[in-house]
Amino acid sequence: MILMSCPNATNAPEPNGRRERLTRDGAFYGWPTFSPDGQRIAMAVMSRQAWIDDLLSYGEDMSPRARQRVELAWMPAAGGDLRRVMPLHGLGRPHFTTDPERIFVFQSADPDLSDHGGLVSVRMDGSELRVHATGELHSDDWPDSSRGAPVSSPVMAPDGRHLLVELERQIYLVDLPVAGATPTDVRLDASQPGQLARRISDVGGEFAGWSLDGREAVFALGSSLYRYDLESGSRQETTVRIELPRQVPEGDILLSGARVITMNGDEVLPIADILITRNRIAAVGPHGALRVPDDAKRLDLAGKTVVPGFLDLHNHQGTAQETRLIQPWEFISSLAYGVTTGYDTGAAGASLADYADLIEAGELVGPRFFGTGGILLPGVVDDLESLDDARNLLRRYVTAYNLDGVKEYAFGDRRKRQLLLMAAAESGVPAHTEGNGENKPGITEIIDGYTTHQHYFTIAPLYRDVVELMSRSGVGYVPTLLITHGAQGAEEYYYPRMPVHDDPKLARFTPHPFLDRQTRRREDIWLQWLHDDEWAFPRFAKAAGAVVRAGGKVGVGAHGQRQGLGYHWELWSLARGMSNHDVLRAATVGGASIIGLDQDLGTIEPGKMADLVVLDADPLEDIHNSTAIRYVIKNGVVYAADTLSELLPESRQRNWLQGWQDDLPAR
């Protein structure tokens, strides 16, 4: 088994064997695969700096390193020098057939392939490039609603006579025409797979491949592995169950003498103690009044203010689908700024589930993580015509990954939106919408019963009819004021008003190329100079405040903008339209109620999870004190907010950006 990570590839020859480092250079290594004789490992390779350049470019060439993003390479299976074969466009999914001397790989759009992607093969020395399949092929799985979803991830069969591809999260088997003994080129159309292709998955599939003898196609969906027999057409499912212990700290911790904003109504305890047992709050009461175990560890919080941990209900983390990182920096940056629970309304399914599980097991550090998996764009729902179709979508996007909801993204057919909503209700999961600047569809979605409306309504003020609709329906309103639909987003308001680039805390948790790009020189098309009276977000905040005052639910979502600090910009922006206490309510118990987690999160009371933020100053007096964070407590573990060093119940320090900054130029 090959285990891939940044910064180095490792090889574990046996399940309980010793892991061996094979590569010598720190880089991102993707899609490692053995040659059929077991002597070589082919892979896609990208340096850390090139990968960062690529992320920063948003698809545009920014430097020679960004233009040469990925290389196809191989190395001896026992370790040794890496041999470069040729540049790639995209990660490529390298693989072999029965010929150990040729590597098959997918190429994204390239002028040499008539601006379309294609499956090619090449000899180990980079010679004799052959094109085997071309057409509307793409290395990513982000559908373009103007032309339907792309065909992606083609994998050649060992005998060279068949091809497996993904189309709209389904797996298709393509029979390749044969002229003599050599397969001819074939063009694949994303919207019309053609008579040579047949679907072999039911609910969905990904990570397609072949058995060694080529008699079975294999693919996965969530925790299920499928084997499709080419001769009989039968499909066999095997459920893979892997259990890890959930991380729960041991012992008791007494937080002593703090001002506690419990978020139980307007309750504020002026000088109180909080007893934490393992990962839950055991007791809350006046200072000195609690029964405390003799061996409890104590933390003096005299003069501090404690609030529940913050929930970010639109928390795009930006983690990659095809690359797993040792410790994503987005997670630690969010946690360091007090976000103890995140909800991503548009993450790739497999990556979200992977990271959420690793956090729960204590393998990664970050907020509790929930979310919807892939968003349902118009191209994805083209074939959604019945309730059974919607149920299958839910099985693919929610059940297979054990995810926590579904996200409808601005597809215009109200009947399809209703079918999706009915299937979500049957599955007992929330259904979220994308506001996308479209007000009338948003109103119909609230009427139909969607759980949340994500992004603000672009009309302000909101009048009584809409305000009462939102209040009485119980919809959760998450305005995401930092980004814009038809007006300047609040994010741009804060950059020139704060020393963001020189903030030592941000620099500690953010790889500096990401911070530099957004703070040294802003060339974004949305960046405009505005008079203070021209900023629209205060009006949208007042509209959210009207919903709160009418008894409606408002949550906080920072959209992944300026990860960590951006969450507080969202709080401060909301405070333009509601009281500081209402802002804190939206950030805590209000958000927990919206996503159905208020039985465990959102208030400071016995039985709740020990997720807390300890502040040096009172946010009720000034909401900008929300960043005066001394400690973050998540799941009963006390972290120093400025470093995320673990203080209690055990002491532990880490180099958080190891693997990100080691090879980068000094700042």
Secondary structure, 3 states (H helix, E strand, C coil): CEECCCCCCEECCCCCCCCEECCCCCCEEEEEEECCCCCEEEEEEECHHHHHHHHHHCCCCCCHHHHCCEEEEEEECCCCCCEEEEEECCCCCCECCCCCCEEEEEEEEEHHHCCEEEEEEEECCCCCCEEEEEECEECCCCCECCCECCEEEEEECCCCCEEEEEECCEEEEEECCEECCEECCEEECCCCCCCCEEECCCCCCEEEEECCCCCEEEEEECCEEEEEECCCCCEEEEECCCCCCCCCCCCEEEEEEEEEECCCCCCEEEEEEEEEECCEEEEEEECCCCCCCCCCEEEECCCCEEEECEEECCCCCCCCCCCCCCCCHHHHHHHHCCEEEEEECCCCHHHHHHHHHHHHCCCCCCCEEEECCCCECHHHHCCCCCHHHHHHHHHHHHHCCCCCCEEECCCCCHHHHHHHHHHHHHHCCCEEEECCCCHHHHHHHHHHCCCEEECCCCCCCCCHHHHHHHHHHCCEEECCCCCCCCCCCCHHHHHHHCCCCCCHHHHHHCCHHHHHHHHCCCCCCCCCCCCHHHCCHHHHHHHHHHHHHCCCEECCCCCCCCCCHHHHHHHHHHCCCCCHHHHHHHHCHHHHHHCCCCCCCCCCCCCCECCEEEECCCCCCCHHHHHCEEEEEECCEEEECCCCCEEECCCECCCCCCCCCCCCCCC
